[in-house]
Amino acid sequence: MKKIATIIFTLTAIFMLSSCNKKTADAKIKIVTTIFPEYDWVQNILGEKAGQADLTLLLDKGVDLHSYQPTVQDMAKLSVADIFIYVGGESDEWVEDALKTVKNKHMRVVNLLEVLGDKVKEEEVVEGMEGEHHHDDHHEGEEHDADEHHHDEEEAEYDEHVWLSLKNARLLCAAITETLCAVDEKNAATYRANLASYDKTLAALDSQYADAVKNAPLKTLVFGDRFPFRYLVDDYGISYYAAFAGCSAETEASFKTVAFLAAKVDELALPAVCKIESGDGKIAGTIIQNSKAKQAKVLTLNSLQSASSRDLSDGTSYIGIMQENLSVLKEALGTL
């Protein structure tokens, strides 16, 4: 009787084990991304294998990176993910605590800023930008505490908008591909082939940007808005003046800032003042009205911070938006 029981137990264990193995083999890879560029990059790397992955975009429905807070549903998806991809800047401070509570302890994590390492840039305040004075009149007339001053100097703020560099995009896609290959080795050759094809597209667009700027009569942008495009302009040697830094929460520009930017429009004979896709264009319009260039246009460069999966279903893509940005850039630099 014991022998029969042992055989039954053994057969049951084998059945359960084979059932578990089948479920594992058939299960979709769960990938969670925070922003649209990451989501679209993964789609391109997956290619024809996209049906074998469960891909989630957390910052959906037009939510901005700087104001996002995860919901209970978001945390549930993250907890069981096989791969989690996020930017890793100040806006992602919630991630550290979230990762401590995940159920999948074998999760692979891709932090974009960590991948780029010393290519990540500190937040920059340029001449005329709102908030520049904070460096000078903090605790005016009072002695600074030496330790506090040292702490302020040590604590750098990093520019999170790394996806707006096509050169960065190539490095980040390569890192994402290797992570995907590590999780799904049987399809690694397909993922690497898809990356090679996508990388050629990114490289070609990078060359188009370089040629456009090289041949443009102007090399400076004026932005009546936040300026998240530092990685892009630095790639091609473009100068810029802006109302606010890229991660600024400010929305009102002082008359001094408007007057400074209007003077730059006149001095450089610029045909346009730019804004980002979520801006209402009021500051840009005010800058033009305070300049001599009353016919100057307000142009929109898309920072890809609020694109959604619905945009993707409508045909929006990282490459497509960066191509549109190139056309806008040409016009802003006087080529069109």
C-alpha positions in Angstrom: 0.0 0.0 0.0 2.9 2.3 0.9 4.5 1.5 -2.5 1.3 2.5 -4.4 1.0 5.7 -2.4 4.6 6.5 -3.2 4.0 5.9 -6.9 0.9 8.1 -6.8 2.8 10.8 -5.0 5.6 10.7 -7.5 3.3 10.8 -10.5 1.4 13.7 -9.0 4.7 15.6 -8.4 5.8 14.9 -11.9 2.5 16.1 -13.3 2.6 19.3 -11.2 6.2 20.0 -12.1 5.5 19.5 -15.8 2.4 21.7 -15.5 4.5 24.4 -13.8 7.2 24.2 -16.5 4.5 24.5 -19.2 3.0 27.5 -17.6 6.5 29.1 -17.3 7.3 28.3 -20.9 3.9 29.7 -22.1 3.9 32.7 -19.8 4.4 36.1 -21.3 7.4 38.2 -20.2 6.1 41.1 -18.1 7.8 44.4 -18.9 6.9 47.6 -17.1 8.1 51.0 -18.5 7.6 54.4 -17.0 7.7 56.7 -20.1 6.6 56.5 -23.7 10.1 56.4 -25.3 11.0 53.3 -23.2 7.7 51.7 -24.2 8.2 52.4 -27.9 11.9 51.2 -27.8 10.8 47.9 -26.3 8.1 47.5 -28.9 10.7 47.9 -31.7 13.1 45.5 -30.0 10.4 42.9 -29.5 9.3 43.2 -33.1 7.4 40.1 -34.2 7.7 38.7 -30.6 5.6 41.5 -29.2 2.7 39.0 -28.7 4.9 37.1 -26.3 5.3 40.0 -23.9 2.9 41.8 -21.6 4.1 45.4 -21.9 2.9 48.2 -19.6 3.3 52.0 -19.8 2.9 53.5 -16.4 2.8 57.2 -17.3 -0.2 56.7 -19.6 -3.1 59.1 -20.5 -0.8 62.1 -20.9 0.6 62.1 -17.3 3.8 64.1 -17.0 7.0 62.5 -15.6 7.4 65.3 -13.1 3.9 64.9 -11.6 3.4 61.2 -11.7 2.5 59.2 -8.6 1.9 55.4 -9.0 -1.5 54.0 -8.3 -2.3 50.7 -6.5 -2.8 49.1 -9.9 0.6 50.4 -11.1 2.3 49.0 -8.0 0.6 45.6 -8.6 1.9 45.4 -12.2 5.4 46.5 -11.1 5.5 43.9 -8.3 5.4 41.0 -10.7 7.3 42.4 -13.6 10.2 40.5 -15.1 11.8 43.7 -16.4 11.3 47.2 -15.1 12.6 50.2 -17.1 12.6 53.7 -15.6 14.5 57.0 -16.0 16.1 57.1 -12.5 16.1 60.9 -11.9 14.5 63.0 -9.2 11.0 62.4 -10.5 11.5 58.7 -9.9 12.2 58.9 -6.1 9.2 56.6 -5.5 10.9 53.7 -7.2 13.4 53.0 -4.5 10.7 52.1 -1.9 8.6 50.4 -4.6 11.4 48.0 -5.5 11.8 46.9 -1.8 8.3 45.4 -1.9 8.2 43.6 -5.3 7.1 39.9 -5.3 9.4 39.0 -8.2 12.8 38.9 -6.6 14.4 38.0 -10.0 13.2 41.2 -11.6 15.8 42.8 -14.0 15.9 46.6 -13.6 17.1 49.1 -16.2 17.8 52.6 -14.8 18.5 54.9 -17.8 20.7 57.3 -15.9 22.8 54.5 -14.5 23.2 53.1 -18.0 24.5 56.4 -19.3 26.8 57.0 -16.4 29.0 60.1 -16.9 27.0 61.1 -20.0 24.3 62.3 -17.7 24.3 66.1 -17.4 23.5 68.3 -14.4 20.6 70.7 -14.6 21.8 74.0 -16.1 20.8 77.6 -15.5 21.7 79.8 -18.5 21.8 83.6 -18.7 18.4 85.2 -18.4 16.6 82.1 -17.1 14.0 82.5 -14.4 15.4 81.4 -11.0 19.1 82.3 -11.8 19.0 84.9 -8.9 18.5 82.1 -6.3 22.2 81.4 -6.4 23.0 84.9 -5.3 20.4 86.2 -2.8 19.8 83.1 -0.7 19.8 84.2 2.9 20.9 87.7 1.8 22.7 89.6 4.6 23.1 86.4 6.7 26.1 84.2 7.2 25.8 80.8 5.6 26.2 77.7 7.7 29.4 76.1 6.3 28.1 72.6 6.5 24.8 73.5 4.8 26.6 75.3 2.1 28.9 72.4 1.5 25.8 70.0 1.3 24.1 72.3 -1.2 27.2 72.2 -3.4 27.5 68.4 -3.2 23.8 67.8 -4.1 23.6 68.1 -7.8 20.4 67.9 -9.7 20.6 65.9 -12.9 18.7 66.5 -16.1 16.3 63.6 -16.6 15.4 64.1 -20.2 18.1 61.7 -21.6 15.7 60.2 -24.2 15.8 63.5 -26.3 19.3 62.6 -27.5 19.3 60.1 -30.4 22.9 59.2 -29.4 21.6 58.3 -25.9 18.7 56.4 -27.4 21.1 54.1 -29.2 23.0 53.3 -26.0 19.8 52.8 -24.0 18.2 50.5 -26.6 21.3 48.4 -26.6 21.1 48.0 -22.8 17.4 47.2 -22.9 18.1 44.6 -25.6 20.7 42.8 -23.5 18.4 42.7 -20.5 15.6 41.3 -22.6 18.0 38.7 -24.0 19.0 37.7 -20.5 15.4 37.1 -19.5 14.4 35.4 -22.7 17.5 33.6 -24.1 15.6 31.6 -26.7 14.6 34.7 -28.6 17.9 36.6 -28.1 18.9 36.4 -31.7 15.6 37.9 -32.8 15.9 40.8 -30.3 19.5 41.6 -31.4 18.5 41.5 -35.0 15.6 43.9 -34.3 18.0 46.2 -32.4 20.4 46.2 -35.3 17.7 47.4 -37.7 16.3 50.0 -35.2 19.8 51.3 -34.4 20.3 52.0 -38.1 17.2 54.1 -38.1 18.3 56.0 -35.0 21.8 56.6 -36.5 20.3 57.8 -39.8 18.1 60.3 -38.0 21.0 61.5 -35.9 23.0 62.2 -39.1 20.0 64.2 -40.5 20.0 66.3 -37.4 23.7 66.9 -37.6 23.5 67.9 -41.3 20.5 70.2 -40.7 22.2 72.1 -37.9 25.5 72.3 -39.9 23.7 73.9 -42.9 21.4 76.1 -40.8 22.0 79.9 -40.9 21.2 80.2 -37.2 22.6 78.2 -34.2 20.5 79.5 -31.3 17.0 78.8 -30.0 14.9 80.9 -27.7 12.3 79.0 -25.6 9.4 80.7 -23.9 8.9 77.7 -21.7 10.7 75.0 -19.7 13.7 73.7 -21.6 14.0 69.8 -21.5 16.1 69.7 -24.7 19.6 70.2 -23.4 20.8 66.7 -24.5 19.5 67.4 -28.0 21.1 70.8 -28.4 24.4 69.7 -26.9 24.6 66.8 -29.4 24.7 69.3 -32.3 26.3 72.4 -30.9 23.1 74.5 -30.6 23.0 77.4 -28.1 19.8 78.3 -26.3 18.1 80.8 -24.0 14.9 79.8 -22.1 12.5 81.0 -19.5 12.9 78.0 -17.2 15.1 75.0 -16.6 13.9 71.6 -17.9 12.5 70.3 -14.6 11.2 73.7 -13.4 7.7 73.8 -11.9 7.4 77.5 -12.6 4.9 78.8 -15.1 5.1 82.6 -14.7 8.0 84.5 -16.2 9.0 87.9 -14.9 9.1 91.0 -17.1 12.9 90.9 -16.8 13.0 87.4 -18.2 10.6 88.2 -21.0 12.5 91.4 -21.9 15.8 89.5 -22.0 14.5 86.8 -24.3 12.7 89.4 -26.5 16.1 91.2 -26.9 17.7 87.9 -27.9 15.1 87.4 -30.6 15.9 90.8 -32.0 19.7 90.5 -31.6 19.9 87.2 -33.3 17.0 87.9 -35.8 15.3 84.7 -34.9 12.2 83.7 -36.9 10.5 81.9 -34.0 10.2 81.4 -30.3 9.6 77.8 -29.1 7.6 76.0 -26.5 7.0 72.4 -25.4 4.0 70.3 -26.4 2.2 70.8 -23.0 2.8 74.6 -22.9 0.0 77.1 -23.8 2.4 79.4 -25.7 1.5 82.5 -23.7 5.0 83.3 -22.6 6.4 82.6 -26.1 3.7 85.0 -27.5 4.5 87.7 -25.0 8.2 87.4 -25.9 7.3 88.0 -29.5 5.1 90.9 -28.7 7.9 92.6 -26.7 10.3 92.1 -29.6 10.6 93.9 -32.9 9.9 90.6 -34.7 6.1 90.8 -34.5 5.7 88.2 -37.3 7.8 85.6 -35.6 6.1 82.2 -35.0 5.5 80.2 -31.9 6.8 76.7 -32.7 6.3 73.5 -30.6 9.1 71.0 -30.0 7.7 67.7 -28.5 9.6 66.5 -25.4 7.8 63.1 -25.4 7.0 63.6 -21.7 3.2 63.1 -22.0 2.7 60.8 -25.0 0.5 57.8 -24.2 -0.2 54.2 -25.4 -3.2 55.6 -27.2 -0.9 57.9 -29.2 1.0 54.7 -30.1 -2.1 53.0 -31.4 -2.8 56.1 -33.5 0.6 55.7 -35.1 2.8 57.9 -32.9 6.3 56.7 -32.4 9.6 57.9 -30.9 11.1 58.1 -34.4 8.1 59.9 -35.8 8.1 62.6 -33.1 11.9 63.1 -33.4 11.4 63.5 -37.2 8.7 66.1 -36.5 11.1 67.8 -34.1 13.7 68.0 -36.8 11.3 69.8 -39.1 10.5 72.3 -36.3 14.2 72.7 -35.5 14.9 73.5 -39.2 12.3 76.2 -39.2 13.4 77.7 -35.8 17.0 77.8 -37.1 16.0 79.6 -40.3 16.4 76.8 -42.8 12.7 76.6 -43.8 
